[in-house]
Amino acid sequence: MNKNTEFEKEKLRAIQAVFEESVKNNTIENMEAYTDENFSFVSFTDKSFDNFQSFKQQWKVTRTQMIGNGAFETQLNPNPSLVLGDIAICHGNANNSMVDKKGKPYEFSTHWTVVLKCNEGEWKVLRAHNSLDPFANPMLKNGIKKALLWTGLLAFVGGSAIGAAVMAIV
């Protein structure tokens, strides 16, 4: 690897650090300076955003709905980046820690890809994608467990009421 490529990768790592801090401190707006004017993003909720402003707006809504006063942190674990002139392709996985608005902790991993473009020596995020295994999603599993418990409880109460009514008739 030549020195220039390593220098460019250091710049990319600096953007990673800003992203991780922005997530932790809920200051996603700090990433705006690192996004290209043609920025787009597809989130793990399968929502697509064609600009940073719409992404930032949804970030605040989702963060409020899911996390409230809880916490969210991510640690990006990049695979080796590919720098091709003024384009960089970065990908890897992320370890995520979340405490939801009810205080319930979750640990989960995601996979991500980011394409960056260098213009006048500055790297900017052009395209990004984040994915989450829908079947290993701990928030979904927790919701299913709650639904099954409530369904079981309602079935028990309903069955008991019907049984009591039948016994009263006999």
N, C-alpha and C positions, 0 to 999 in steps of 0.2 A: 504494500500500500504506500502511495507516495505521501509526502508531508502535507500537500494541499488537501488531499482527501481526508486525512486525519483531522486537520484544522476545521474542515467543514463539518465533520461528524461531532466535533466538540461544540460547535454552534447549535447543532441539532439537539445535543444533550442538554444544553442550556434551556432550550424551549421546553423540553421534557420536564425540567425542574420547575419552570414557571407553571406549567399545566398542573403538576402534582400539588403545588402550593395553592393554586387557584381553586382546585377541587376541595382541598382540606379547609381553606378559609372561606369558602363560598364567595369567592371573588372572581368568578369566571370572566367578568369583563376585563380582567388583566390579560386575557388571551387575545383580545381583539387586535392588539398591536402586532400579533404574530399570525394574523390571518390574511390571506390574499383577498383582493377585491372580488374574485370569483369563487370564494369559499363555498363549499357544500359539505354536508355531514349527514350520515345515516346512523341513527342511534340504535341501541339494543332493543328499544321499544318499537322498532321498525318505522320510526318517524323520519322523514327526510326534510332537511332544511337547506334552502338555496342561498342563505346569507347568514352572517354572524348574528345580526340583530334578532332574527326569528329564532335561532338556536338559543341565544341568551334569554329571550323571553320565555321559551318553553323550559329551559333549565330552571328558572326561578319558580315556575308553576310546579314542575315535577319535584323539585327539591322541597318546596313547601308541603305538597301533598304527601310525599313519602317520608321525609326526614324531619320537617318542622324544626324543633330545637335540638334534634339529634345530631349525628355527625356522619361524615362520609370522607373516606380517604382512599386513595388509589396509589399503587406503586406499579409503574410501567416497567415491564421486563422485556426490553427490545431484543429482537434477533439482530444480527448484523444488518446494518442499513446498506442500501445500494444507492450510491451517488453516481448519477449519469449526467455530467455537465451541470446544467441548472435545475435538474430534477432529482429529488431524493425520494426513495421509497422505503418507508420504515414500517415494521410490523412486529408484533409480539403478543404477549399476554399481559394481563394486569391482575394483581391481587387487590381485591377491594374489601374494605371494612366499612360496614354501615351500622348505625344505630338509628332505628326508625323513630318516628315521633312518639311512639308508645314506650320507647326505651328498649326494644328488642334488638339484640345484636345479630348481624348477619355477616358471614364471610363467603365470598364467591369470587370466581375468576371470570374474566372476559377476554376476548381476543380482539385485536384492533389492527387497523392498517391506516397509515397516514401518508399522503403524497404531498410533498412540499416543493415549492418553486423558489429559486433564488433569483432575485432581481436587485441589481446594484449591490451585491454582497450581503443582502438580507434574505434569510429563509422565511418563507410564509407558508402556512398550511393552506393548501389548495383543496384537497379532498380528504375526508376522514370517514372511517366506518368503525363501529364498535358492535360486537355481537356477544350474546349470552346464550348458553345452552338452555333452551326452554324447558327441558325435562329435569335439569339439575338446578334450576333456579330456586334458591332457598325461600324467597318471598312467596313464590307460587306454591311450593310445597307446604309452607305454613298456612296459606289461605285454604288449600285443599283440606288439610287436617282440621282446621276450624269448621269448614263446611260439613265435613263428614261427622264431626262431633255433634254439631247442631242438628244435622239430619237424624242421627242416631237418637239424640235426646228427644226430638219431636216425635219420632216414630215410637219410642218407648212411651211417652206421655199419651200420644194418640191411641196406641194399642191398649194401654192400661185403661183409658177412658171407655173405649169400645168394650173391652172385657168386663169392666164394672157395669156398664149399661146392660150387656147381655145377661150377666149374672143377676142383675136386679129384676129382669123380666122373667127369668126362669124360676 
